[in-house]
């Protein structure tokens, strides 16, 4: 095998996803194999846009997030991920990584999902790795579990799988869905999901029940998606999210991500249902609440939630695409011109 080119540059974009059946717990920490499968909606809001530029002159990887040098922890995670890509590509050169993340980092809006899905897509292209979608989903999984699903657009089912080969996400047909996201707090979460998952596995007496019930719930959810049954999708979404937060609260010491304002939003959603508007709450490992609605009711629900958290803190999102390369970042075929690699292409759009 000849040495692959090591001066590639590529820019990719990926969107966060919100799980309707949650992923919580790993049975293999290194490979990031989950204890159960999960299912999510990839959004069309809060993207991460990432440029990976391989640079043979570098002694180590350089990671810039939102225009500033990233923390050591974040940089180490990016380097560990790029090491996996380099190993597969048979490459040794380091890279400059510029990432622009339009979601509030660390507040339960799955920024690691969009982050690692975009990084996987851009790094695979920059290091000239030709991966099909399942392989890309498996690669993204190694950065962060939820990133497995952000490789896929719209509704994605992550198969827990038996090993690295079989643990990836794929699309599932579903009715039209929308999310109304009420931002309650943008401060970083008190305990990372990674750490909280470990604590759950080692201290919660409910963990085994979580694993077995999630598999049953997932089967039911996939059937509801295929049947286009919005009501059942919503009911399962809300029940599973509440189970997740109950599980997390059952750890020792306990962890609580929801704030009083999160509960207020959830109560408003119950009130909306009593008024005949079909809306269902969910929340990831953070205080922000996402409300699953039919697209035609998104605006009315957004207005109601705006009364609770303030209109400027409410955002409506529809289904978004899977991780993709941005066309202007692809090398112009045969043109011989340089590909711009300074700055995060597509930032701020
Ligand atoms: C609550 O994917 O951030 O959002 O695999 O350790 O990186 P790691 O965890 P992460 O966890 C997401 C947990 C969740 C539920 C979900 O997205 O399914």
Boltz pocket constraint, residues with backbone or C-beta under 6 A from the ligand:
constraints:
  - pocket:
      binder: B
      contacts: [[A, 17], [A, 18], [A, 19], [A, 21], [A, 22], [A, 23], [A, 24], [A, 32], [A, 38], [A, 110], [A, 112], [A, 113], [A, 141], [A, 143], [A, 144], [A, 145], [A, 146], [A, 147], [A, 193], [A, 194], [A, 283], [A, 284], [A, 285]]
      max_distance: 6.0
